[in-house]
Amino acid sequence: MLTIKCGKCKTKLFKYRKIGKGKVLKCHKNRIKKSYKIEKVGEEYGCPCGNVIGVDEDGAIKMNDQGFIYTGTKE
């Protein structure tokens, strides 16, 4: 389980169940287990501070490498 945080202000955004090794390139919406403060504006997902963490794709969020950090373990 990973905790995705804003890369700018370090606010918790959501908990995500990552399957497999490797980078977090996309977050599938059905694997988001708990949402904290993530906001959707148009096609973009971001933090209340204005930092964009990803763009909406069909069934997933395509993540912006520079926009987020994470803590936790990958399965």
NORNOR-V90448 format. One record per residue. N is the residue number from 0. RES is the residue in one small letter. PSI is psi in degrees with one decimal (NA if undefined). OMEGA is omega as a letter, one per 30 degrees, with the letter a starting at -180 (999 if undefined). BURIAL is # if it has 16 or more other ideal C-beta (glycine too) atoms within 10 Angstrom, else .. Layout:
n=N res=RES psi=PSI omega=OMEGA burial=BURIAL
n=N res=RES psi=PSI omega=OMEGA burial=BURIAL
//
This chain:
n=0 res=m psi=128.7 omega=l burial=.
n=1 res=l psi=145.9 omega=l burial=#
n=2 res=t psi=115.9 omega=a burial=.
n=3 res=i psi=127.8 omega=a burial=#
n=4 res=k psi=157.0 omega=l burial=#
n=5 res=c psi=134.8 omega=l burial=#
n=6 res=g psi=-16.8 omega=a burial=#
n=7 res=k psi=-52.8 omega=a burial=#
n=8 res=c psi=-2.3 omega=l burial=.
n=9 res=k psi=21.5 omega=l burial=.
n=10 res=t psi=137.2 omega=l burial=.
n=11 res=k psi=131.6 omega=l burial=#
n=12 res=l psi=-50.5 omega=l burial=#
n=13 res=f psi=162.4 omega=l burial=#
n=14 res=k psi=135.9 omega=a burial=#
n=15 res=y psi=136.8 omega=l burial=#
n=16 res=r psi=104.0 omega=a burial=.
n=17 res=k psi=131.4 omega=l burial=#
n=18 res=i psi=126.5 omega=l burial=.
n=19 res=g psi=167.3 omega=l burial=.
n=20 res=k psi=168.0 omega=l burial=.
n=21 res=g psi=-178.3 omega=a burial=.
n=22 res=k psi=160.1 omega=l burial=.
n=23 res=v psi=95.2 omega=a burial=#
n=24 res=l psi=-39.7 omega=l burial=.
n=25 res=k psi=145.8 omega=l burial=.
n=26 res=c psi=114.5 omega=l burial=#
n=27 res=h psi=131.4 omega=a burial=.
n=28 res=k psi=-31.5 omega=a burial=.
n=29 res=n psi=-10.2 omega=l burial=.
n=30 res=r psi=-0.9 omega=l burial=#
n=31 res=i psi=115.4 omega=a burial=#
n=32 res=k psi=-33.0 omega=l burial=.
n=33 res=k psi=130.7 omega=l burial=.
n=34 res=s psi=133.1 omega=l burial=.
n=35 res=y psi=-75.1 omega=a burial=.
n=36 res=k psi=22.7 omega=a burial=.
n=37 res=i psi=139.6 omega=a burial=#
n=38 res=e psi=145.2 omega=l burial=.
n=39 res=k psi=123.8 omega=l burial=.
n=40 res=v psi=107.7 omega=a burial=.
n=41 res=g psi=-120.9 omega=l burial=.
n=42 res=e psi=-1.1 omega=a burial=.
n=43 res=e psi=143.1 omega=l burial=.
n=44 res=y psi=140.8 omega=a burial=#
n=45 res=g psi=-173.7 omega=a burial=#
n=46 res=c psi=156.3 omega=l burial=#
n=47 res=p psi=-21.2 omega=l burial=.
n=48 res=c psi=-9.3 omega=l burial=.
n=49 res=g psi=-6.1 omega=l burial=.
n=50 res=n psi=129.1 omega=l burial=#
n=51 res=v psi=125.1 omega=l burial=#
n=52 res=i psi=-19.7 omega=a burial=#
n=53 res=g psi=175.0 omega=a burial=#
n=54 res=v psi=141.1 omega=a burial=.
n=55 res=d psi=128.1 omega=l burial=.
n=56 res=e psi=169.2 omega=a burial=.
n=57 res=d psi=103.6 omega=l burial=.
n=58 res=g psi=0.5 omega=a burial=.
n=59 res=a psi=167.7 omega=l burial=#
n=60 res=i psi=117.9 omega=l burial=#
n=61 res=k psi=114.4 omega=a burial=.
n=62 res=m psi=144.5 omega=l burial=#
n=63 res=n psi=116.7 omega=a burial=#
n=64 res=d psi=-38.2 omega=a burial=.
n=65 res=q psi=-9.9 omega=a burial=.
n=66 res=g psi=-11.1 omega=a burial=#
n=67 res=f psi=162.7 omega=l burial=#
n=68 res=i psi=165.1 omega=l burial=.
n=69 res=y psi=156.3 omega=l burial=#
n=70 res=t psi=156.4 omega=l burial=.
n=71 res=g psi=-169.1 omega=a burial=.
n=72 res=t psi=148.0 omega=l burial=.
n=73 res=k psi=143.4 omega=l burial=.
n=74 res=e psi=NA omega=999 burial=.
//
